[in-house]
Amino acid sequence: MNLKIMNISFADSAGAAYTLSHALNKQGHQAINMRANNNYLNYPTIAAMRNYDMTTVKRMILKSDVLVFHTAMKPFMQTFNLTTDELRDKKKLLYFHGSDCRTYGDQIIEQANH
């Protein structure tokens, strides 16, 4: 079964979304990493949000079978005016980058659970 997978991130921490997308594509899935902006390391990307309008990005999200949110979920939900009903039948994963030393981890997990 080939899945349409979208990795969504702000700056693609350490290239994780790109690397995951690349590996999934090698397995026969259709995976893309969509990042909001570049970071100073300028990791490779498959798609950058700045190259698409909001409607196109939202349509890509809604056509995906699996959504992998890297680090944060709530800002993307708000930005693209996504509702929990629209995403009800999709697998949603939260990929937390970082360590327990950072204080925002619990907040991100709480927002994702909501």
N, C-alpha and C positions, 0 to 999 in steps of 0.2 A: 504494500500500500504506500503510494507516494503522498507525502503530506506537503502542504503549502505552509511554510514556517516563516514568521517575521520576527527578527530580533530588533527590538526598539531600544535605543539608548540616546543619551545626550552627547557624549564624546567618545563612546566605545572604549571604555577603560581597558588599557593594556591590549587592545585589539581582540578582546574576548568575543564580541558579537561577530566580527568578521571571521575569526578563526572557526567559531562554531558553525556559522553559515557555510563556510567553505567545506568543512568536514561533512555536514549534512548533504550538501550538493553532491559530494563524491559518493554518498550512499544512495543516491537516486531521488532524493527529495528536492523540492523547489524551495530553497531557503534564501533569504535576503537579510542583510543587516541595514537598517535605516537609522542613521544617526542625525541628531538635531544640529550639531555643530562640530567643527574640527577642534582638536586639542593641539597642544604645542608639539606633540610627537607626530601628528598627522598620519595615523595608522591608515592603511588602505580601507576603502569602504566599497560596498556594492551600490549603495544609493545614499544620497544626502537629501534631507528634507527640504533644504533650500532650493533644490532643483525641481520641486513639485509644488503644486498648489495644495491647499488644505483639503479640498474635496478629493483629490487624487490619493493623497496619503490615507485619508479615512476609508476610501473605497478599498485600498490595498489591505488595510487592517481588517476590514469586514470580510474580505475574500479569503483571508488566511484561515487555516485549520488550527494552527498553534501560534500563540503569541508569547514571546519571551521578552519580558521587561527586564532590562539591565539596570539595576540599582533603584529605579523609581517607577511607579506606575501612575499615581494620582495626577501628576502634571500632564501626562499624555491623555489621560481620560478627560481632563478638563479642556485641554487645548483643542482636541478633536471632537469635543462634545459627544463623547461615547457614553452610552448608558450600559448598565449591567445587563439589561434585557438584550441589547444588541450583541453582547459577548457571551451570553448564557451558554451556548452550545460549543464554545471554543475552549480548548485547553489553554490555560493561562499559567505561565511559569514566571516566578520572580527569581532572577539570578542576582544574588547579592555579592557585590565585589567589595572586598575590604576585610576588616578584622573586627573583633569584638571590642577593640580599644576605641573605635569610633562610636560616638553616642547616638547617631541617627539611625542605627540599624533597627532598633526596636520600633521606632516611629514608622519606618518604611514597611516593616512587616505588618504592623497594625493597619496601616493604610491599605496594603494589599489584601489583607483579610477582609476588610470592609468592602 
